[in-house]
Amino acid sequence: MSSSNPALRHQVIRIYKDLLFMGRQYPQGYDYFRTRLHKAFASQRHLEDEAKIKEGIERAEYVKKEIEALYYLKRYRTLRQRYDKPS
């Protein structure tokens, strides 16, 4: 990504940091998540079209929401298992 639009660059860095922070709790481990995240972002490094970059940011936001849903589901299952009455 060229530095022609600093606002887009800032958005990309922000979503990368957000995903990296969320990866600390990933079930397969932080190292697994970090390497996969880095590969995903590095594979899109060559993009210079603003529309394509915005599309990538939207995809990253979607992935972020999916990871949040995964964590909430894991938390819900844990709490339900902990507090459900055994039959």
PDB file of N, CA, C and O in Angstrom, chain B, residues numbered from 101:
ATOM      1  N   MET B 101       0.857  -1.177   0.000  1.00  0.00           N
ATOM      2  CA  MET B 101       0.000   0.000   0.000  1.00  0.00           C
ATOM      3  C   MET B 101       0.895   1.229   0.000  1.00  0.00           C
ATOM      4  O   MET B 101       1.769   1.377   0.854  1.00  0.00           O
ATOM      5  N   SER B 102       0.671   2.084  -0.945  1.00  0.00           N
ATOM      6  CA  SER B 102       1.464   3.307  -0.997  1.00  0.00           C
ATOM      7  C   SER B 102       0.946   4.286   0.045  1.00  0.00           C
ATOM      8  O   SER B 102      -0.150   4.121   0.581  1.00  0.00           O
ATOM      9  N   SER B 103       1.738   5.291   0.320  1.00  0.00           N
ATOM     10  CA  SER B 103       1.362   6.267   1.340  1.00  0.00           C
ATOM     11  C   SER B 103       0.573   7.431   0.739  1.00  0.00           C
ATOM     12  O   SER B 103       0.618   8.545   1.260  1.00  0.00           O
ATOM     13  N   SER B 104      -0.150   7.176  -0.354  1.00  0.00           N
ATOM     14  CA  SER B 104      -0.900   8.247  -0.995  1.00  0.00           C
ATOM     15  C   SER B 104      -2.088   8.699  -0.146  1.00  0.00           C
ATOM     16  O   SER B 104      -2.487   9.861  -0.219  1.00  0.00           O
ATOM     17  N   ASN B 105      -2.652   7.805   0.650  1.00  0.00           N
ATOM     18  CA  ASN B 105      -3.790   8.173   1.489  1.00  0.00           C
ATOM     19  C   ASN B 105      -3.495   7.761   2.935  1.00  0.00           C
ATOM     20  O   ASN B 105      -3.680   6.599   3.296  1.00  0.00           O
ATOM     21  N   PRO B 106      -3.042   8.694   3.754  1.00  0.00           N
ATOM     22  CA  PRO B 106      -2.691   8.347   5.136  1.00  0.00           C
ATOM     23  C   PRO B 106      -3.890   7.906   5.975  1.00  0.00           C
ATOM     24  O   PRO B 106      -3.717   7.170   6.947  1.00  0.00           O
ATOM     25  N   ALA B 107      -5.099   8.341   5.622  1.00  0.00           N
ATOM     26  CA  ALA B 107      -6.289   7.926   6.381  1.00  0.00           C
ATOM     27  C   ALA B 107      -6.541   6.430   6.212  1.00  0.00           C
ATOM     28  O   ALA B 107      -6.864   5.738   7.177  1.00  0.00           O
ATOM     29  N   LEU B 108      -6.393   5.937   4.990  1.00  0.00           N
ATOM     30  CA  LEU B 108      -6.561   4.504   4.758  1.00  0.00           C
ATOM     31  C   LEU B 108      -5.468   3.707   5.455  1.00  0.00           C
ATOM     32  O   LEU B 108      -5.731   2.650   6.028  1.00  0.00           O
ATOM     33  N   ARG B 109      -4.260   4.209   5.405  1.00  0.00           N
ATOM     34  CA  ARG B 109      -3.148   3.534   6.074  1.00  0.00           C
ATOM     35  C   ARG B 109      -3.424   3.426   7.571  1.00  0.00           C
ATOM     36  O   ARG B 109      -3.174   2.389   8.186  1.00  0.00           O
ATOM     37  N   HIS B 110      -3.936   4.500   8.144  1.00  0.00           N
ATOM     38  CA  HIS B 110      -4.255   4.510   9.567  1.00  0.00           C
ATOM     39  C   HIS B 110      -5.354   3.479   9.882  1.00  0.00           C
ATOM     40  O   HIS B 110      -5.281   2.790  10.900  1.00  0.00           O
ATOM     41  N   GLN B 111      -6.367   3.375   9.014  1.00  0.00           N
ATOM     42  CA  GLN B 111      -7.436   2.403   9.217  1.00  0.00           C
ATOM     43  C   GLN B 111      -6.910   0.977   9.161  1.00  0.00           C
ATOM     44  O   GLN B 111      -7.306   0.131   9.962  1.00  0.00           O
ATOM     45  N   VAL B 112      -6.025   0.715   8.222  1.00  0.00           N
ATOM     46  CA  VAL B 112      -5.453  -0.626   8.084  1.00  0.00           C
ATOM     47  C   VAL B 112      -4.639  -0.978   9.328  1.00  0.00           C
ATOM     48  O   VAL B 112      -4.761  -2.083   9.856  1.00  0.00           O
ATOM     49  N   ILE B 113      -3.828  -0.064   9.789  1.00  0.00           N
ATOM     50  CA  ILE B 113      -3.009  -0.316  10.976  1.00  0.00           C
ATOM     51  C   ILE B 113      -3.887  -0.506  12.203  1.00  0.00           C
ATOM     52  O   ILE B 113      -3.595  -1.354  13.045  1.00  0.00           O
ATOM     53  N   ARG B 114      -4.964   0.276  12.315  1.00  0.00           N
ATOM     54  CA  ARG B 114      -5.871   0.164  13.454  1.00  0.00           C
ATOM     55  C   ARG B 114      -6.553  -1.202  13.496  1.00  0.00           C
ATOM     56  O   ARG B 114      -6.608  -1.834  14.551  1.00  0.00           O
ATOM     57  N   ILE B 115      -7.076  -1.665  12.347  1.00  0.00           N
ATOM     58  CA  ILE B 115      -7.769  -2.955  12.328  1.00  0.00           C
ATOM     59  C   ILE B 115      -6.777  -4.092  12.556  1.00  0.00           C
ATOM     60  O   ILE B 115      -7.123  -5.103  13.167  1.00  0.00           O
ATOM     61  N   TYR B 116      -5.544  -3.933  12.068  1.00  0.00           N
ATOM     62  CA  TYR B 116      -4.514  -4.948  12.304  1.00  0.00           C
ATOM     63  C   TYR B 116      -4.224  -5.055  13.805  1.00  0.00           C
ATOM     64  O   TYR B 116      -4.141  -6.155  14.350  1.00  0.00           O
ATOM     65  N   LYS B 117      -4.074  -3.912  14.461  1.00  0.00           N
ATOM     66  CA  LYS B 117      -3.802  -3.922  15.899  1.00  0.00           C
ATOM     67  C   LYS B 117      -4.979  -4.474  16.688  1.00  0.00           C
ATOM     68  O   LYS B 117      -4.793  -5.207  17.659  1.00  0.00           O
ATOM     69  N   ASP B 118      -6.193  -4.122  16.269  1.00  0.00           N
ATOM     70  CA  ASP B 118      -7.377  -4.653  16.950  1.00  0.00           C
ATOM     71  C   ASP B 118      -7.437  -6.174  16.843  1.00  0.00           C
ATOM     72  O   ASP B 118      -7.680  -6.866  17.832  1.00  0.00           O
ATOM     73  N   LEU B 119      -7.212  -6.685  15.637  1.00  0.00           N
ATOM     74  CA  LEU B 119      -7.240  -8.137  15.444  1.00  0.00           C
ATOM     75  C   LEU B 119      -6.105  -8.812  16.208  1.00  0.00           C
ATOM     76  O   LEU B 119      -6.285  -9.888  16.777  1.00  0.00           O
ATOM     77  N   LEU B 120      -4.952  -8.182  16.218  1.00  0.00           N
ATOM     78  CA  LEU B 120      -3.819  -8.740  16.943  1.00  0.00           C
ATOM     79  C   LEU B 120      -4.121  -8.817  18.441  1.00  0.00           C
ATOM     80  O   LEU B 120      -3.772  -9.797  19.100  1.00  0.00           O
ATOM     81  N   PHE B 121      -4.760  -7.797  18.965  1.00  0.00           N
ATOM     82  CA  PHE B 121      -5.150  -7.784  20.380  1.00  0.00           C
ATOM     83  C   PHE B 121      -6.168  -8.888  20.668  1.00  0.00           C
ATOM     84  O   PHE B 121      -6.082  -9.566  21.692  1.00  0.00           O
ATOM     85  N   MET B 122      -7.127  -9.064  19.763  1.00  0.00           N
ATOM     86  CA  MET B 122      -8.135 -10.100  19.948  1.00  0.00           C
ATOM     87  C   MET B 122      -7.539 -11.497  19.853  1.00  0.00           C
ATOM     88  O   MET B 122      -8.072 -12.442  20.436  1.00  0.00           O
ATOM     89  N   GLY B 123      -6.459 -11.631  19.136  1.00  0.00           N
ATOM     90  CA  GLY B 123      -5.833 -12.934  18.943  1.00  0.00           C
ATOM     91  C   GLY B 123      -5.205 -13.518  20.195  1.00  0.00           C
ATOM     92  O   GLY B 123      -4.845 -14.695  20.213  1.00  0.00           O
ATOM     93  N   ARG B 124      -5.070 -12.722  21.232  1.00  0.00           N
ATOM     94  CA  ARG B 124      -4.482 -13.234  22.475  1.00  0.00           C
ATOM     95  C   ARG B 124      -5.315 -14.355  23.074  1.00  0.00           C
ATOM     96  O   ARG B 124      -4.780 -15.222  23.766  1.00  0.00           O
ATOM     97  N   GLN B 125      -6.623 -14.350  22.817  1.00  0.00           N
ATOM     98  CA  GLN B 125      -7.510 -15.353  23.385  1.00  0.00           C
ATOM     99  C   GLN B 125      -7.905 -16.425  22.373  1.00  0.00           C
ATOM    100  O   GLN B 125      -8.791 -17.234  22.650  1.00  0.00           O
ATOM    101  N   TYR B 126      -7.276 -16.446  21.227  1.00  0.00           N
ATOM    102  CA  TYR B 126      -7.660 -17.387  20.175  1.00  0.00           C
ATOM    103  C   TYR B 126      -7.440 -18.823  20.642  1.00  0.00           C
ATOM    104  O   TYR B 126      -6.411 -19.120  21.249  1.00  0.00           O
ATOM    105  N   PRO B 127      -8.388 -19.716  20.369  1.00  0.00           N
ATOM    106  CA  PRO B 127      -8.295 -21.091  20.881  1.00  0.00           C
ATOM    107  C   PRO B 127      -7.044 -21.856  20.447  1.00  0.00           C
ATOM    108  O   PRO B 127      -6.539 -22.679  21.211  1.00  0.00           O
ATOM    109  N   GLN B 128      -6.542 -21.607  19.255  1.00  0.00           N
ATOM    110  CA  GLN B 128      -5.367 -22.334  18.784  1.00  0.00           C
ATOM    111  C   GLN B 128      -4.056 -21.665  19.179  1.00  0.00           C
ATOM    112  O   GLN B 128      -2.982 -22.135  18.804  1.00  0.00           O
ATOM    113  N   GLY B 129      -4.134 -20.597  19.917  1.00  0.00           N
ATOM    114  CA  GLY B 129      -2.932 -19.949  20.414  1.00  0.00           C
ATOM    115  C   GLY B 129      -2.610 -18.654  19.690  1.00  0.00           C
ATOM    116  O   GLY B 129      -2.970 -18.449  18.531  1.00  0.00           O
ATOM    117  N   TYR B 130      -1.924 -17.796  20.410  1.00  0.00           N
ATOM    118  CA  TYR B 130      -1.579 -16.475  19.889  1.00  0.00           C
ATOM    119  C   TYR B 130      -0.586 -16.563  18.734  1.00  0.00           C
ATOM    120  O   TYR B 130      -0.724 -15.840  17.747  1.00  0.00           O
ATOM    121  N   ASP B 131       0.405 -17.433  18.842  1.00  0.00           N
ATOM    122  CA  ASP B 131       1.404 -17.530  17.773  1.00  0.00           C
ATOM    123  C   ASP B 131       0.773 -17.974  16.460  1.00  0.00           C
ATOM    124  O   ASP B 131       1.112 -17.452  15.398  1.00  0.00           O
ATOM    125  N   TYR B 132      -0.141 -18.934  16.530  1.00  0.00           N
ATOM    126  CA  TYR B 132      -0.849 -19.391  15.332  1.00  0.00           C
ATOM    127  C   TYR B 132      -1.627 -18.233  14.714  1.00  0.00           C
ATOM    128  O   TYR B 132      -1.558 -18.003  13.506  1.00  0.00           O
ATOM    129  N   PHE B 133      -2.366 -17.506  15.550  1.00  0.00           N
ATOM    130  CA  PHE B 133      -3.196 -16.399  15.078  1.00  0.00           C
ATOM    131  C   PHE B 133      -2.334 -15.290  14.482  1.00  0.00           C
ATOM    132  O   PHE B 133      -2.651 -14.756  13.419  1.00  0.00           O
ATOM    133  N   ARG B 134      -1.254 -14.947  15.161  1.00  0.00           N
ATOM    134  CA  ARG B 134      -0.400 -13.841  14.719  1.00  0.00           C
ATOM    135  C   ARG B 134       0.227 -14.128  13.359  1.00  0.00           C
ATOM    136  O   ARG B 134       0.264 -13.250  12.498  1.00  0.00           O
ATOM    137  N   THR B 135       0.719 -15.346  13.159  1.00  0.00           N
ATOM    138  CA  THR B 135       1.341 -15.670  11.871  1.00  0.00           C
ATOM    139  C   THR B 135       0.312 -15.670  10.749  1.00  0.00           C
ATOM    140  O   THR B 135       0.596 -15.195   9.650  1.00  0.00           O
ATOM    141  N   ARG B 136      -0.880 -16.196  11.014  1.00  0.00           N
ATOM    142  CA  ARG B 136      -1.930 -16.201   9.994  1.00  0.00           C
ATOM    143  C   ARG B 136      -2.385 -14.780   9.659  1.00  0.00           C
ATOM    144  O   ARG B 136      -2.615 -14.453   8.495  1.00  0.00           O
ATOM    145  N   LEU B 137      -2.513 -13.945  10.683  1.00  0.00           N
ATOM    146  CA  LEU B 137      -2.921 -12.559  10.472  1.00  0.00           C
ATOM    147  C   LEU B 137      -1.870 -11.812   9.652  1.00  0.00           C
ATOM    148  O   LEU B 137      -2.204 -11.070   8.728  1.00  0.00           O
ATOM    149  N   HIS B 138      -0.614 -12.012   9.995  1.00  0.00           N
ATOM    150  CA  HIS B 138       0.465 -11.346   9.272  1.00  0.00           C
ATOM    151  C   HIS B 138       0.475 -11.769   7.802  1.00  0.00           C
ATOM    152  O   HIS B 138       0.638 -10.931   6.916  1.00  0.00           O
ATOM    153  N   LYS B 139       0.301 -13.060   7.544  1.00  0.00           N
ATOM    154  CA  LYS B 139       0.267 -13.551   6.158  1.00  0.00           C
ATOM    155  C   LYS B 139      -0.905 -12.940   5.390  1.00  0.00           C
ATOM    156  O   LYS B 139      -0.768 -12.563   4.226  1.00  0.00           O
ATOM    157  N   ALA B 140      -2.060 -12.848   6.058  1.00  0.00           N
ATOM    158  CA  ALA B 140      -3.243 -12.295   5.393  1.00  0.00           C
ATOM    159  C   ALA B 140      -3.033 -10.838   5.012  1.00  0.00           C
ATOM    160  O   ALA B 140      -3.387 -10.428   3.907  1.00  0.00           O
ATOM    161  N   PHE B 141      -2.462 -10.059   5.912  1.00  0.00           N
ATOM    162  CA  PHE B 141      -2.240  -8.646   5.612  1.00  0.00           C
ATOM    163  C   PHE B 141      -1.092  -8.465   4.622  1.00  0.00           C
ATOM    164  O   PHE B 141      -1.152  -7.589   3.759  1.00  0.00           O
ATOM    165  N   ALA B 142      -0.056  -9.279   4.741  1.00  0.00           N
ATOM    166  CA  ALA B 142       1.084  -9.159   3.830  1.00  0.00           C
ATOM    167  C   ALA B 142       0.690  -9.529   2.401  1.00  0.00           C
ATOM    168  O   ALA B 142       1.245  -8.987   1.445  1.00  0.00           O
ATOM    169  N   SER B 143      -0.257 -10.442   2.253  1.00  0.00           N
ATOM    170  CA  SER B 143      -0.670 -10.837   0.905  1.00  0.00           C
ATOM    171  C   SER B 143      -1.420  -9.714   0.190  1.00  0.00           C
ATOM    172  O   SER B 143      -1.542  -9.738  -1.035  1.00  0.00           O
ATOM    173  N   GLN B 144      -1.914  -8.745   0.927  1.00  0.00           N
ATOM    174  CA  GLN B 144      -2.637  -7.624   0.337  1.00  0.00           C
ATOM    175  C   GLN B 144      -1.802  -6.345   0.300  1.00  0.00           C
ATOM    176  O   GLN B 144      -2.325  -5.268   0.010  1.00  0.00           O
ATOM    177  N   ARG B 145      -0.536  -6.459   0.585  1.00  0.00           N
ATOM    178  CA  ARG B 145       0.360  -5.306   0.652  1.00  0.00           C
ATOM    179  C   ARG B 145       0.478  -4.560  -0.670  1.00  0.00           C
ATOM    180  O   ARG B 145       0.685  -3.347  -0.688  1.00  0.00           O
ATOM    181  N   HIS B 146       0.349  -5.276  -1.761  1.00  0.00           N
ATOM    182  CA  HIS B 146       0.538  -4.673  -3.080  1.00  0.00           C
ATOM    183  C   HIS B 146      -0.618  -3.784  -3.529  1.00  0.00           C
ATOM    184  O   HIS B 146      -0.477  -3.060  -4.514  1.00  0.00           O
ATOM    185  N   LEU B 147      -1.746  -3.816  -2.843  1.00  0.00           N
ATOM    186  CA  LEU B 147      -2.921  -3.044  -3.259  1.00  0.00           C
ATOM    187  C   LEU B 147      -2.658  -1.543  -3.196  1.00  0.00           C
ATOM    188  O   LEU B 147      -2.107  -1.032  -2.221  1.00  0.00           O
ATOM    189  N   GLU B 148      -3.064  -0.851  -4.259  1.00  0.00           N
ATOM    190  CA  GLU B 148      -2.933   0.602  -4.284  1.00  0.00           C
ATOM    191  C   GLU B 148      -4.243   1.283  -4.628  1.00  0.00           C
ATOM    192  O   GLU B 148      -4.384   2.490  -4.431  1.00  0.00           O
ATOM    193  N   ASP B 149      -5.209   0.524  -5.140  1.00  0.00           N
ATOM    194  CA  ASP B 149      -6.518   1.083  -5.469  1.00  0.00           C
ATOM    195  C   ASP B 149      -7.309   1.292  -4.179  1.00  0.00           C
ATOM    196  O   ASP B 149      -7.470   0.363  -3.387  1.00  0.00           O
ATOM    197  N   GLU B 150      -7.799   2.511  -3.972  1.00  0.00           N
ATOM    198  CA  GLU B 150      -8.492   2.836  -2.724  1.00  0.00           C
ATOM    199  C   GLU B 150      -9.736   1.988  -2.521  1.00  0.00           C
ATOM    200  O   GLU B 150     -10.054   1.624  -1.389  1.00  0.00           O
ATOM    201  N   ALA B 151     -10.440   1.669  -3.590  1.00  0.00           N
ATOM    202  CA  ALA B 151     -11.648   0.842  -3.472  1.00  0.00           C
ATOM    203  C   ALA B 151     -11.296  -0.554  -2.977  1.00  0.00           C
ATOM    204  O   ALA B 151     -11.995  -1.109  -2.129  1.00  0.00           O
ATOM    205  N   LYS B 152     -10.217  -1.120  -3.501  1.00  0.00           N
ATOM    206  CA  LYS B 152      -9.783  -2.457  -3.068  1.00  0.00           C
ATOM    207  C   LYS B 152      -9.324  -2.434  -1.616  1.00  0.00           C
ATOM    208  O   LYS B 152      -9.584  -3.377  -0.869  1.00  0.00           O
ATOM    209  N   ILE B 153      -8.648  -1.372  -1.212  1.00  0.00           N
ATOM    210  CA  ILE B 153      -8.185  -1.255   0.172  1.00  0.00           C
ATOM    211  C   ILE B 153      -9.385  -1.148   1.112  1.00  0.00           C
ATOM    212  O   ILE B 153      -9.405  -1.780   2.168  1.00  0.00           O
ATOM    213  N   LYS B 154     -10.380  -0.355   0.733  1.00  0.00           N
ATOM    214  CA  LYS B 154     -11.589  -0.229   1.554  1.00  0.00           C
ATOM    215  C   LYS B 154     -12.323  -1.557   1.644  1.00  0.00           C
ATOM    216  O   LYS B 154     -12.871  -1.897   2.693  1.00  0.00           O
ATOM    217  N   GLU B 155     -12.337  -2.305   0.557  1.00  0.00           N
ATOM    218  CA  GLU B 155     -12.962  -3.627   0.549  1.00  0.00           C
ATOM    219  C   GLU B 155     -12.230  -4.568   1.509  1.00  0.00           C
ATOM    220  O   GLU B 155     -12.859  -5.354   2.217  1.00  0.00           O
ATOM    221  N   GLY B 156     -10.918  -4.483   1.528  1.00  0.00           N
ATOM    222  CA  GLY B 156     -10.128  -5.289   2.458  1.00  0.00           C
ATOM    223  C   GLY B 156     -10.379  -4.899   3.906  1.00  0.00           C
ATOM    224  O   GLY B 156     -10.416  -5.762   4.784  1.00  0.00           O
ATOM    225  N   ILE B 157     -10.551  -3.619   4.162  1.00  0.00           N
ATOM    226  CA  ILE B 157     -10.851  -3.146   5.520  1.00  0.00           C
ATOM    227  C   ILE B 157     -12.216  -3.666   5.958  1.00  0.00           C
ATOM    228  O   ILE B 157     -12.382  -4.092   7.101  1.00  0.00           O
ATOM    229  N   GLU B 158     -13.191  -3.634   5.054  1.00  0.00           N
ATOM    230  CA  GLU B 158     -14.520  -4.165   5.372  1.00  0.00           C
ATOM    231  C   GLU B 158     -14.457  -5.660   5.682  1.00  0.00           C
ATOM    232  O   GLU B 158     -15.125  -6.136   6.600  1.00  0.00           O
ATOM    233  N   ARG B 159     -13.656  -6.394   4.918  1.00  0.00           N
ATOM    234  CA  ARG B 159     -13.495  -7.831   5.159  1.00  0.00           C
ATOM    235  C   ARG B 159     -12.846  -8.074   6.517  1.00  0.00           C
ATOM    236  O   ARG B 159     -13.226  -9.001   7.232  1.00  0.00           O
ATOM    237  N   ALA B 160     -11.876  -7.250   6.870  1.00  0.00           N
ATOM    238  CA  ALA B 160     -11.216  -7.378   8.170  1.00  0.00           C
ATOM    239  C   ALA B 160     -12.186  -7.055   9.310  1.00  0.00           C
ATOM    240  O   ALA B 160     -12.139  -7.699  10.359  1.00  0.00           O
ATOM    241  N   GLU B 161     -13.054  -6.077   9.119  1.00  0.00           N
ATOM    242  CA  GLU B 161     -14.069  -5.759  10.129  1.00  0.00           C
ATOM    243  C   GLU B 161     -15.029  -6.934  10.304  1.00  0.00           C
ATOM    244  O   GLU B 161     -15.439  -7.241  11.423  1.00  0.00           O
ATOM    245  N   TYR B 162     -15.384  -7.588   9.202  1.00  0.00           N
ATOM    246  CA  TYR B 162     -16.251  -8.764   9.268  1.00  0.00           C
ATOM    247  C   TYR B 162     -15.576  -9.884  10.057  1.00  0.00           C
ATOM    248  O   TYR B 162     -16.208 -10.526  10.896  1.00  0.00           O
ATOM    249  N   VAL B 163     -14.306 -10.113   9.789  1.00  0.00           N
ATOM    250  CA  VAL B 163     -13.556 -11.145  10.511  1.00  0.00           C
ATOM    251  C   VAL B 163     -13.491 -10.799  11.998  1.00  0.00           C
ATOM    252  O   VAL B 163     -13.592 -11.681  12.851  1.00  0.00           O
ATOM    253  N   LYS B 164     -13.326  -9.539  12.298  1.00  0.00           N
ATOM    254  CA  LYS B 164     -13.285  -9.095  13.693  1.00  0.00           C
ATOM    255  C   LYS B 164     -14.599  -9.415  14.402  1.00  0.00           C
ATOM    256  O   LYS B 164     -14.595  -9.894  15.535  1.00  0.00           O
ATOM    257  N   LYS B 165     -15.718  -9.151  13.735  1.00  0.00           N
ATOM    258  CA  LYS B 165     -17.023  -9.454  14.316  1.00  0.00           C
ATOM    259  C   LYS B 165     -17.212 -10.955  14.498  1.00  0.00           C
ATOM    260  O   LYS B 165     -17.799 -11.386  15.491  1.00  0.00           O
ATOM    261  N   GLU B 166     -16.728 -11.749  13.562  1.00  0.00           N
ATOM    262  CA  GLU B 166     -16.834 -13.197  13.673  1.00  0.00           C
ATOM    263  C   GLU B 166     -16.011 -13.723  14.854  1.00  0.00           C
ATOM    264  O   GLU B 166     -16.450 -14.628  15.564  1.00  0.00           O
ATOM    265  N   ILE B 167     -14.850 -13.170  15.057  1.00  0.00           N
ATOM    266  CA  ILE B 167     -14.012 -13.585  16.185  1.00  0.00           C
ATOM    267  C   ILE B 167     -14.675 -13.197  17.498  1.00  0.00           C
ATOM    268  O   ILE B 167     -14.653 -13.969  18.457  1.00  0.00           O
ATOM    269  N   GLU B 168     -15.266 -12.002  17.548  1.00  0.00           N
ATOM    270  CA  GLU B 168     -15.993 -11.585  18.747  1.00  0.00           C
ATOM    271  C   GLU B 168     -17.141 -12.550  19.033  1.00  0.00           C
ATOM    272  O   GLU B 168     -17.365 -12.925  20.184  1.00  0.00           O
ATOM    273  N   ALA B 169     -17.866 -12.951  17.994  1.00  0.00           N
ATOM    274  CA  ALA B 169     -18.967 -13.898  18.172  1.00  0.00           C
ATOM    275  C   ALA B 169     -18.450 -15.238  18.689  1.00  0.00           C
ATOM    276  O   ALA B 169     -19.084 -15.869  19.535  1.00  0.00           O
ATOM    277  N   LEU B 170     -17.312 -15.665  18.184  1.00  0.00           N
ATOM    278  CA  LEU B 170     -16.703 -16.910  18.658  1.00  0.00           C
ATOM    279  C   LEU B 170     -16.378 -16.822  20.145  1.00  0.00           C
ATOM    280  O   LEU B 170     -16.635 -17.769  20.889  1.00  0.00           O
ATOM    281  N   TYR B 171     -15.823 -15.713  20.582  1.00  0.00           N
ATOM    282  CA  TYR B 171     -15.478 -15.537  21.993  1.00  0.00           C
ATOM    283  C   TYR B 171     -16.717 -15.477  22.869  1.00  0.00           C
ATOM    284  O   TYR B 171     -16.738 -16.058  23.955  1.00  0.00           O
ATOM    285  N   TYR B 172     -17.765 -14.772  22.404  1.00  0.00           N
ATOM    286  CA  TYR B 172     -18.998 -14.695  23.185  1.00  0.00           C
ATOM    287  C   TYR B 172     -19.654 -16.066  23.302  1.00  0.00           C
ATOM    288  O   TYR B 172     -20.185 -16.413  24.357  1.00  0.00           O
ATOM    289  N   LEU B 173     -19.620 -16.847  22.225  1.00  0.00           N
ATOM    290  CA  LEU B 173     -20.191 -18.190  22.263  1.00  0.00           C
ATOM    291  C   LEU B 173     -19.418 -19.075  23.234  1.00  0.00           C
ATOM    292  O   LEU B 173     -20.013 -19.835  23.998  1.00  0.00           O
ATOM    293  N   LYS B 174     -18.116 -18.977  23.203  1.00  0.00           N
ATOM    294  CA  LYS B 174     -17.288 -19.758  24.127  1.00  0.00           C
ATOM    295  C   LYS B 174     -17.594 -19.372  25.572  1.00  0.00           C
ATOM    296  O   LYS B 174     -17.696 -20.236  26.443  1.00  0.00           O
ATOM    297  N   ARG B 175     -17.739 -18.092  25.817  1.00  0.00           N
ATOM    298  CA  ARG B 175     -18.055 -17.612  27.167  1.00  0.00           C
ATOM    299  C   ARG B 175     -19.439 -18.084  27.600  1.00  0.00           C
ATOM    300  O   ARG B 175     -19.624 -18.521  28.736  1.00  0.00           O
ATOM    301  N   TYR B 176     -20.408 -17.995  26.695  1.00  0.00           N
ATOM    302  CA  TYR B 176     -21.764 -18.437  26.999  1.00  0.00           C
ATOM    303  C   TYR B 176     -21.791 -19.920  27.350  1.00  0.00           C
ATOM    304  O   TYR B 176     -22.418 -20.319  28.331  1.00  0.00           O
ATOM    305  N   ARG B 177     -21.115 -20.730  26.552  1.00  0.00           N
ATOM    306  CA  ARG B 177     -21.090 -22.174  26.810  1.00  0.00           C
ATOM    307  C   ARG B 177     -20.432 -22.486  28.143  1.00  0.00           C
ATOM    308  O   ARG B 177     -20.890 -23.365  28.873  1.00  0.00           O
ATOM    309  N   THR B 178     -19.369 -21.776  28.461  1.00  0.00           N
ATOM    310  CA  THR B 178     -18.687 -21.997  29.732  1.00  0.00           C
ATOM    311  C   THR B 178     -19.590 -21.632  30.906  1.00  0.00           C
ATOM    312  O   THR B 178     -19.698 -22.392  31.868  1.00  0.00           O
ATOM    313  N   LEU B 179     -20.228 -20.487  30.830  1.00  0.00           N
ATOM    314  CA  LEU B 179     -21.119 -20.071  31.910  1.00  0.00           C
ATOM    315  C   LEU B 179     -22.321 -20.996  32.037  1.00  0.00           C
ATOM    316  O   LEU B 179     -22.744 -21.322  33.146  1.00  0.00           O
ATOM    317  N   ARG B 180     -22.862 -21.411  30.919  1.00  0.00           N
ATOM    318  CA  ARG B 180     -24.010 -22.311  30.964  1.00  0.00           C
ATOM    319  C   ARG B 180     -23.626 -23.651  31.572  1.00  0.00           C
ATOM    320  O   ARG B 180     -24.378 -24.211  32.369  1.00  0.00           O
ATOM    321  N   GLN B 181     -22.476 -24.160  31.205  1.00  0.00           N
ATOM    322  CA  GLN B 181     -22.004 -25.429  31.763  1.00  0.00           C
ATOM    323  C   GLN B 181     -21.744 -25.287  33.259  1.00  0.00           C
ATOM    324  O   GLN B 181     -21.999 -26.212  34.030  1.00  0.00           O
ATOM    325  N   ARG B 182     -21.249 -24.155  33.656  1.00  0.00           N
ATOM    326  CA  ARG B 182     -20.909 -23.935  35.052  1.00  0.00           C
ATOM    327  C   ARG B 182     -22.147 -23.803  35.929  1.00  0.00           C
ATOM    328  O   ARG B 182     -22.169 -24.304  37.054  1.00  0.00           O
ATOM    329  N   TYR B 183     -23.176 -23.134  35.423  1.00  0.00           N
ATOM    330  CA  TYR B 183     -24.324 -22.815  36.255  1.00  0.00           C
ATOM    331  C   TYR B 183     -25.576 -23.633  35.957  1.00  0.00           C
ATOM    332  O   TYR B 183     -26.570 -23.499  36.672  1.00  0.00           O
ATOM    333  N   ASP B 184     -25.561 -24.460  34.943  1.00  0.00           N
ATOM    334  CA  ASP B 184     -26.710 -25.312  34.669  1.00  0.00           C
ATOM    335  C   ASP B 184     -26.839 -26.385  35.731  1.00  0.00           C
ATOM    336  O   ASP B 184     -25.847 -26.915  36.231  1.00  0.00           O
ATOM    337  N   LYS B 185     -28.072 -26.692  36.063  1.00  0.00           N
ATOM    338  CA  LYS B 185     -28.310 -27.745  37.051  1.00  0.00           C
ATOM    339  C   LYS B 185     -28.097 -29.100  36.404  1.00  0.00           C
ATOM    340  O   LYS B 185     -28.616 -29.346  35.316  1.00  0.00           O
ATOM    341  N   PRO B 186     -27.352 -29.979  37.041  1.00  0.00           N
ATOM    342  CA  PRO B 186     -27.180 -31.321  36.454  1.00  0.00           C
ATOM    343  C   PRO B 186     -28.495 -32.101  36.558  1.00  0.00           C
ATOM    344  O   PRO B 186     -29.175 -32.062  37.584  1.00  0.00           O
ATOM    345  N   SER B 187     -28.831 -32.795  35.499  1.00  0.00           N
ATOM    346  CA  SER B 187     -30.091 -33.552  35.480  1.00  0.00           C
ATOM    347  C   SER B 187     -29.882 -34.977  35.907  1.00  0.00           C
ATOM    348  O   SER B 187     -30.835 -35.755  35.949  1.00  0.00           O
TER     349      SER B 187
END
